[in-house]
Amino acid sequence: MISMGRIVGRPKFQRIVKGMNLEEEGYVFPSALSFDETGKAWLDLYAPFYGSKPTSGALRIKRTGVGKADYEVHVRGVSHRWSPYKINLDDVREGNLVSLGSIAIPESKKLEYQNEKKTEER
């Protein structure tokens, strides 16, 4: 006989960025946004989306169009500090991440990231 578990009650699901309506505004946590070593910004479309601000460190987000990357994410005034991150291209191909454009990363930060990568490879 196979034993099976069961769910008791009705679970509540959090909305995700991908499910935002056109012109809808809300908030995401900073972990929804990543920057690669070239300064390209990436948004996780499966990150939780909140209609009201959950914490003081949340980022304001707005759906600006119907395209895959039509989002506006506000980082001004947020104290979170991002580190350059190695983007998994499988996530990009599968549509989990979309690029929102690029920012300029200072050379000193690029060197720090490159040094970290070299240390990890050893």
C-alpha positions as CSV (number, residue, x, y, z in Angstrom):
1,M,0.0,0.0,0.0
2,I,1.3,3.5,-0.9
3,S,1.0,6.1,1.7
4,M,0.1,9.6,0.6
5,G,0.1,12.9,2.4
6,R,-2.6,15.5,2.1
7,I,-3.1,19.2,2.3
8,V,-5.6,20.4,5.0
9,G,-7.1,23.8,4.4
10,R,-6.7,26.1,1.5
11,P,-3.2,27.5,0.8
12,K,-2.8,31.2,0.0
13,F,-0.5,32.0,-2.9
14,Q,1.5,35.2,-3.4
15,R,1.2,37.0,-6.7
16,I,4.4,37.2,-8.8
17,V,5.9,39.9,-11.0
18,K,5.0,38.1,-14.2
19,G,1.3,38.3,-13.2
20,M,1.2,42.1,-12.9
21,N,-1.4,44.0,-14.9
22,L,-0.6,46.8,-17.3
23,E,0.1,50.1,-15.4
24,E,-0.1,48.2,-12.0
25,E,2.3,49.4,-9.3
26,G,3.6,47.6,-6.2
27,Y,6.7,46.4,-4.5
28,V,9.3,43.6,-4.7
29,F,12.2,42.7,-2.4
30,P,15.7,43.7,-3.6
31,S,16.5,40.0,-4.3
32,A,14.1,40.2,-7.3
33,L,16.7,42.4,-9.1
34,S,20.3,41.2,-10.0
35,F,23.2,42.8,-11.8
36,D,25.7,40.8,-13.7
37,E,29.4,41.6,-14.0
38,T,28.8,43.9,-17.0
39,G,26.2,46.0,-15.2
40,K,23.2,44.5,-16.9
41,A,20.1,44.5,-14.7
42,W,18.0,41.3,-14.5
43,L,14.5,41.0,-13.0
44,D,13.2,37.7,-11.7
45,L,9.6,37.3,-13.1
46,Y,8.8,34.7,-10.5
47,A,9.7,37.0,-7.5
48,P,6.8,37.8,-5.1
49,F,4.9,41.0,-5.9
50,Y,3.2,43.0,-3.2
51,G,0.4,45.6,-3.7
52,S,1.5,47.5,-0.6
53,K,4.9,48.1,0.8
54,P,5.9,45.0,2.9
55,T,9.1,46.6,4.4
56,S,11.2,49.7,4.2
57,G,13.7,48.1,1.9
58,A,11.3,47.1,-0.8
59,L,11.6,48.4,-4.3
60,R,8.8,50.1,-6.2
61,I,7.9,48.4,-9.4
62,K,5.5,49.3,-12.2
63,R,4.3,47.3,-15.3
64,T,4.8,49.8,-18.2
65,G,3.8,47.7,-21.2
66,V,2.8,44.3,-22.5
67,G,6.4,43.3,-23.5
68,K,8.4,40.7,-21.5
69,A,10.7,43.3,-20.1
70,D,8.3,46.3,-19.7
71,Y,8.8,47.0,-16.1
72,E,10.2,50.0,-14.2
73,V,12.0,49.3,-11.0
74,H,13.0,52.1,-8.7
75,V,16.2,51.7,-6.8
76,R,16.9,55.3,-5.8
77,G,16.8,55.8,-2.0
78,V,17.0,52.1,-1.2
79,S,19.9,51.2,1.1
80,H,20.4,47.6,-0.3
81,R,23.8,47.0,-1.9
82,W,24.0,44.6,-4.8
83,S,27.0,42.5,-5.7
84,P,27.7,41.5,-9.3
85,Y,26.0,38.1,-9.8
86,K,26.7,35.3,-12.3
87,I,23.4,35.0,-14.3
88,N,22.2,31.5,-15.1
89,L,21.5,31.6,-18.9
90,D,19.1,28.7,-18.5
91,D,16.8,31.0,-16.4
92,V,17.0,33.6,-19.2
93,R,16.1,31.0,-21.9
94,E,13.3,29.6,-19.8
95,G,11.8,33.1,-19.3
96,N,12.4,33.3,-15.6
97,L,14.7,36.4,-15.9
98,V,14.4,39.4,-18.2
99,S,17.0,42.1,-18.8
100,L,16.0,45.6,-17.9
101,G,19.1,47.3,-19.5
102,S,22.5,48.3,-18.1
103,I,24.2,50.6,-15.6
104,A,27.8,51.6,-15.4
105,I,29.8,49.5,-12.9
106,P,33.0,51.2,-11.6
107,E,36.2,49.4,-12.7
108,S,37.1,48.8,-9.0
109,K,33.9,46.8,-8.5
110,K,34.5,44.8,-11.8
111,L,38.0,43.9,-10.5
112,E,36.6,42.8,-7.1
113,Y,34.1,40.5,-9.0
114,Q,36.8,39.1,-11.3
115,N,39.1,38.4,-8.4
116,E,36.2,36.6,-6.6
117,K,35.6,34.4,-9.7
118,K,39.3,33.5,-9.9
119,T,39.3,32.5,-6.3
120,E,36.2,30.3,-6.7
121,E,37.7,28.5,-9.8
122,R,40.8,27.4,-7.9
